[in-house]
Amino acid sequence: MTEPAVLKAALGRYAGTRKLLEGEIPSGLLRLAFEAVSPISRAFAPMVREGRFDVSEMAIATFLMARACDKPLVLLPVVLVERAQEAAMLCRRDGPIQGPADLAGAHVAVRAYSQTTGMWLRGSLSESFGVKADAQRWTTFEDAHVAEYRDPPWVTRAGPGQDLLGMLRAGEADAAIFGNDLPDAPDLRPVFPDPQAAGAAFRARHGFLPLNHLVVVRRDVAESSPGLVVELLRMLGESGAAVRSREALRPAIALAIDYCAEQGLLARRFTPEEAWDGLPPGIA
C-alpha cells in the first residue's frame, strides 16, 4: 500500500480549518504536517522569501506583492479570513479626527504599510472620501513580507522605543490601524463613527467582504503534484473552509490589485487572471 504524500503546512486555526488541523479529514493521498506558527502572519515572510512550507496561509496583499515579483507561489481559491475592516482604524476620543474625511493629510501609524487591513482601508478612504495615501504621512514598524519591496516616500519608520498604541495616545499619530488585535482602550474610538454601517456600505458597493487570508502552495508542488493540490482543496472544503471558484473571487482580486497598484505596493501591475497562474487544470 502506497503511503500518502506529506506536505509541510502552516495554517491558522479557524472554524474552517479545525478538523484539518486535528486530523479529522481522512485521505489516502495526502497527509499535512503542520508547523505551529503563531500568529500565523509570521509564516508569510518565510513562505515568500524561502518557500519554507509546501502549503501556507497568506494575506492577499502579501500574495499580490509576491506575484508582482514573480515569486514561485500558486494561489488557491480558498478564503480563510474575510471581514469588514473599518473597526480596525482608531483615533483618540478627544483628538481632532471626527470621521474618515478628516484623515486627508493626517499622520497614520500601522504595523506595516503592506498590511492587508491597511491596504483595504486606504483603498476605501480614497474611493469614498478622496483621501489619498500619498497625501498622508505614514509611520510603520516592520518591513513587508516581500523582501524586495521598499516603502514609498510618504512612509517613514518608527523610531526606537515607539509603538503603535503609544504613538496614538501621545498625539504623534492622528490615527492608527490595529488589524485584528484591537486594544481595550476607552480613550480611543473608531475613525468611522459607525464601523458596521461603513462595512455594510462597502459590501453593498462592491458585492463582497474584503479578503484577508487565502491559501497558497509552492509552484514546484503544484507543477509536480497537481493531484495533491486537488486533494488539498477537497480536504479544506470538507473541513469547512470557504473553497470558491476563481470567477466568484474575481471582483475581490481585481479590486485588491487596483488598490495595491494605486498605493505603490506592486512592482508591476497584472490582471486578475494572472493572479491564478500555475493553478492546476480542472480547478474552477
Buried (B, 14 or more C-beta within 10 A) or exposed (E): EEEBBEBBBBBBBBEBBEBBBEEEBEBEBBBBEBBEBEEBBEBBBBBBBEBBBBBBBBBBBBBBBBBBBEBBBBBBBBBBBBBBBBBBBBBBEEBEBEBBEBBEEBBBBBBBBBBBBBBBBBBBBBBBBEBBBBEBBBBBBBBBBBEEBEBEEBBEEBEEEBEBBBBBBEEBBBBBBBBEEEBEBEEBBBBBEEBEEBBBBBEEEBEBBBBBBBBBBBBEBBBEBBEBBBBBBBBBBBBBBBBBEBEEBBEBBBBBBBBBBBBBBBBEEBEBEEBBBBBBEEBE
